[in-house]
Amino acid sequence: MRKRIALILAGVVAFAAIAGGAIAIAGGNDSEGGASGPGADRATQAALQATGGGTANSVELDNENGATWEVEVTKTDGNTVDVRLDENYKVVVIEGDSETQDSDDGTE
């Protein structure tokens, strides 16, 4: 009986460890609310390639315009855009970042 309980307990612990790791790898949130992990890294690389370089400010899971990822990028010319990517890291749309545009036009 003890052996059976020990095996069941070991299975539950293993399942929890695997499930927890899978959630983190799939793009779990970091302390600032952005996504992290290999998927977020691929999204960042794809966004920077699409914009011709720059600095990725944030990456998060998204669902606007059929996208899976949203990466905010400050391009080399100083303009900030939101790059939305699908689940295959293909660009869905690149939009001007409204928060940056609002503060740049002098009318807050």
C-alpha positions as CSV (number, residue, x, y, z in Angstrom):
1,M,0.0,0.0,0.0
2,R,2.8,2.4,0.9
3,K,4.5,1.7,-2.4
4,R,1.4,2.5,-4.3
5,I,0.9,5.8,-2.5
6,A,4.5,6.7,-3.0
7,L,4.2,6.0,-6.8
8,I,1.0,8.1,-7.1
9,L,2.6,10.9,-5.2
10,A,5.7,10.8,-7.3
11,G,3.5,10.9,-10.5
12,V,1.6,13.9,-9.2
13,V,4.8,15.8,-8.4
14,A,6.3,15.0,-11.8
15,F,3.2,16.1,-13.6
16,A,3.1,19.4,-11.6
17,A,6.7,20.1,-12.5
18,I,6.3,19.4,-16.2
19,A,3.0,21.4,-16.4
20,G,4.6,24.3,-14.6
21,G,7.6,24.3,-16.9
22,A,5.5,24.1,-20.0
23,I,3.5,27.2,-18.9
24,A,6.7,29.2,-18.3
25,I,8.2,28.1,-21.7
26,A,4.9,28.9,-23.5
27,G,5.2,32.5,-22.5
28,G,4.5,33.0,-18.9
29,N,4.4,36.6,-17.6
30,D,7.4,38.2,-15.9
31,S,7.1,40.6,-13.1
32,E,6.5,43.6,-15.4
33,G,3.6,42.0,-17.2
34,G,5.4,41.0,-20.4
35,A,5.9,37.6,-21.8
36,S,9.1,35.6,-21.4
37,G,10.7,32.4,-22.6
38,P,11.7,31.0,-26.0
39,G,8.5,32.1,-27.7
40,A,8.9,35.7,-26.6
41,D,12.5,35.6,-27.7
42,R,11.5,34.4,-31.2
43,A,8.8,37.1,-31.4
44,T,11.3,39.7,-30.4
45,Q,13.8,38.5,-33.1
46,A,11.0,38.5,-35.8
47,A,9.8,42.0,-34.8
48,L,13.3,43.4,-34.9
49,Q,13.9,41.8,-38.3
50,A,10.6,43.3,-39.6
51,T,11.5,46.8,-38.5
52,G,15.1,46.7,-39.7
53,G,16.5,46.8,-36.2
54,G,16.0,48.9,-33.2
55,T,15.2,48.1,-29.5
56,A,12.5,45.9,-28.3
57,N,10.9,47.6,-25.3
58,S,8.3,44.9,-24.5
59,V,6.8,41.7,-25.7
60,E,3.4,40.2,-24.7
61,L,0.8,37.8,-25.8
62,D,-1.8,39.5,-27.9
63,N,-5.1,38.8,-29.6
64,E,-5.7,41.9,-31.7
65,N,-5.9,41.7,-35.5
66,G,-5.5,37.9,-35.4
67,A,-2.1,38.2,-33.7
68,T,-0.5,36.0,-31.1
69,W,2.4,38.3,-30.1
70,E,2.8,42.1,-29.8
71,V,6.3,43.5,-29.6
72,E,6.9,47.2,-29.0
73,V,9.9,48.4,-30.9
74,T,11.7,51.7,-30.9
75,K,13.2,51.8,-34.4
76,T,16.6,53.2,-35.2
77,D,14.9,56.5,-36.4
78,G,13.4,56.9,-32.9
79,N,9.8,56.1,-33.9
80,T,8.0,53.5,-31.7
81,V,5.8,50.9,-33.3
82,D,3.8,47.8,-32.2
83,V,4.6,44.8,-34.3
84,R,1.9,42.1,-34.1
85,L,2.9,38.6,-35.1
86,D,0.9,35.4,-35.6
87,E,1.6,32.0,-34.0
88,N,4.2,31.3,-36.6
89,Y,6.0,34.6,-35.9
90,K,4.9,36.2,-39.2
91,V,4.0,39.9,-39.2
92,V,0.3,40.5,-39.1
93,V,0.6,44.3,-38.9
94,I,3.0,47.0,-37.8
95,E,1.3,50.0,-36.2
96,G,2.5,53.3,-34.8
97,D,2.5,53.1,-31.0
98,S,-0.4,55.4,-29.9
99,E,1.1,56.1,-26.5
100,T,4.3,57.4,-28.0
101,Q,2.4,59.3,-30.7
102,D,0.2,61.0,-28.2
103,S,3.1,62.3,-26.2
104,D,5.2,63.3,-29.3
105,D,2.5,65.6,-30.8
106,G,2.7,68.1,-28.0
107,T,-1.0,67.6,-26.9
108,E,-1.3,65.5,-23.8
